Amino acid sequence: MTVAENHDETTSLRPLYAARLAEDLKRNAEEQERLSSEVAAIQEKLETLRQDQALLATMQEALVGAQDMGDTAAAPTAKASLPHQATPVPQAGKQKTNRARKTTSAKKTAPAARTADAPKGAGSPTLRDLVVSHLGGESEPRSALEVTDALIGAHPDRGIKLTVVRSTLEAMVAKGHVRRSKQGKSVFYSADPAVAEAGQEPVTA
């Protein structure tokens, strides 16, 4: 085969190669479009699941709180009282001794009764309290990861997890206690000014 024939053959194959390349490019673009649509659908479904998770966490917390209040109301109130016994009339000397004993017993019982009726002291702060306190002290919105890292550093013994912090933040957003904002694909949270000034989460019905 001569050089001229080779040249003619190469020239005749160029349209075929061009057509194949065009087809491959088209197929590549279609595949990218298909995958992009799937990714968008997955992201939308993920966001829906996160919102559902926040709502379920809020409902669970409200249910547990209502149950705790019911248990507290049903529990009997412990009250200290002096026993009343029918005893024979003591002699003069013994009567004075019994009166002294009763007076001492009454003095000891009164503080005990006040202690039993007094409300228990607040225990360690809840995760929601810690989140509100942290966001209230920040001048700019923070991501769930930043909030988690800060709380872990301040309370290493609490075993704080990112997923729990994110769920708590979303639950507080649903109640209007925390504000959520987006910058691109990132989500940030900031404390509501009213909640930050109060220093604690407001009581809701």
VENJO-V216984 format. One record per pair of residues at least 6 apart in sequence whose ideal C-beta (glycine too) atoms are under 8 Angstrom apart, sorted by the first residue. I is the first residue (numbers start at 1). J is the second residue. D is the distance in Angstrom with one decimal. If there is no record, write none. Layout:
i: [I:I]
j: [J:J]
d: [D:D]
//
This chain:
i: [50:50:51:53:53:54:54:54:54:54:55:55:57:57:57:57:58:58:58:61:77:78:79:79:79:80:80:80:80:81:82:82:82:82:89:90:125:127:127:127:127:127:127:128:128:128:129:129:130:130:130:130:131:131:131:131:131:131:131:132:132:132:132:132:132:132:132:133:134:134:134:134:134:135:135:135:135:135:135:135:136:136:136:136:138:138:140:141:141:141:141:141:142:142:142:142:143:143:143:143:144:144:144:144:144:144:145:147:147:147:148:148:148:148:148:151:151:151:152:152:169:169:169:170:172:172:173:173:173:175:176:177:177:177:177:177:178:178:178:178:178:179:179:179:179:180:180:180:181:181:181:181:182:194:195:195]
j: [166:170:170:167:170:167:170:171:173:174:171:174:167:168:170:171:171:174:175:171:117:116:113:116:117:109:112:113:116:109:102:105:106:109:95:98:133:151:158:160:164:165:168:168:172:201:200:201:151:154:155:158:147:151:165:168:169:172:178:172:177:178:191:195:196:200:201:199:142:147:150:151:154:142:147:178:189:190:191:196:191:195:196:199:190:191:190:179:181:188:189:190:150:188:189:190:186:187:188:189:162:165:166:169:187:189:162:165:169:189:160:161:162:165:166:158:160:165:158:160:178:180:189:180:178:201:179:180:189:204:192:191:192:195:201:202:189:190:191:192:195:189:190:191:192:187:188:189:187:188:189:190:188:202:201:202]
d: [7.7:6.5:7.2:5.9:7.0:6.1:3.1:5.1:7.1:5.6:8.0:6.3:4.8:7.4:7.4:4.9:4.4:5.5:6.8:6.8:7.6:4.9:6.5:6.8:7.6:4.9:5.0:4.2:6.4:7.9:7.5:6.7:6.8:6.5:7.8:5.9:7.5:7.8:7.7:7.0:6.8:7.2:5.5:5.9:6.5:5.7:6.4:7.0:5.5:7.8:6.8:8.0:6.3:7.4:6.9:5.9:6.5:7.0:7.4:7.7:7.1:7.6:5.9:5.7:7.1:6.8:5.8:7.6:7.7:6.0:5.6:6.4:7.8:6.6:7.0:6.7:6.4:5.9:3.7:7.2:4.5:7.3:3.5:7.5:7.2:7.7:7.5:7.7:5.6:3.5:6.0:4.1:7.6:6.2:6.1:7.3:6.2:6.6:5.5:7.4:6.4:5.6:4.2:5.8:7.2:6.9:6.3:5.7:7.0:6.8:6.2:7.5:4.6:4.5:8.0:7.2:5.0:6.8:7.8:5.2:5.9:7.7:5.1:7.9:4.0:7.5:7.2:4.7:7.2:6.5:6.8:8.0:5.7:5.1:5.6:7.1:5.3:7.1:6.2:6.3:7.6:6.9:5.0:7.5:6.0:6.2:7.3:5.7:7.6:5.1:7.8:7.1:7.3:7.3:6.2:6.4]
//
